[in-house]
Amino acid sequence: MIDLSGLTTCAGQGIYLVTFEASSGGNVRMPNLTGGALLGVRLNPGASIPTAQIQMLNTLSLLGAATKTCNNAERSQNTKK
């Protein structure tokens, strides 16, 4: 696990992103980072990066992830469970 709890902001330079990546059971913890225009997150199978607090993100890569699109009715039913 990499703990970046003290990180609140980050910025790339020019056209270059700052990208956080986790792989194979790894975990990147950055609960105080709210995002940025040049911020990227790359999540590989078996890893985790909690992102609920991120408000601005340039790229998000979810490798090997299954996705499902929910409509608003499905979301409200899932939150009641």
N, C-alpha and C positions, 0 to 999 in steps of 0.2 A: 504494500500500500504506500502511496505517496500522499502525504498530507500537506496540502497547500491552503490550509485554513486562513492563514494571514494574508492571502492574495485577494485583493478587492477589485483591482483593475489590471488590465493588460492591454497592450496595443501592438499591433504589427507595425511595420514600417513600409511606406510606399505601397507596393502591391503584395507584400509578403504577410502571410497569416501567422499568428501564434496558434499552434495546434496542440491540443492535449489528446493523448492516445493511451488506451489501456488494452492489454491483450492477455489471454491465457490465465484467467484467475486474478489478474491485476485489478487494482482499484485506485482511482485518482479522486481524492477528496478535496473539493474546493467550494465549500458551502457559502462563502462570502463573495464569490466572483459573480457579478451580475451580467457580464458579457461585454461585447464590443464589436465594432464594425469589422474588425479583422481577426475575429476569434473563430477557431474551428475545433470540433470535437470528433474524434474517430474512435468508435467502439467496435472492437473485434470480439468474436465468440468467446464466451466464458469470462468476460470482464465487466466491470461496472464503473460508471461515472455518473453520479447523481447530478441532474441538471435542472431541477425544478426552479431554482432561483435565477437562472439565466434568462435575461430579458432580451438580449440582442446576440445573434449568432450569424456568422457568415456561412459556415458549412457544417453539416452534420452527416457523418458517414456511419452507417450501421451495417457492418459486414456480416453476412450469414444470418441476418435477422428476418423472421417472418413478420409481416405487417398486416394489420387489419384496420380498415377505415370504419369508424363508428359514426352514426348520425346522432343528433342531439337526444333523441328518445332513448337510444341504447346507452348513452353516457349517463343520463339521469338514473336509469335502472341499475347500472353498475355501481353508482355511488351509494345507492340505498342498501346494497347487500352487505 
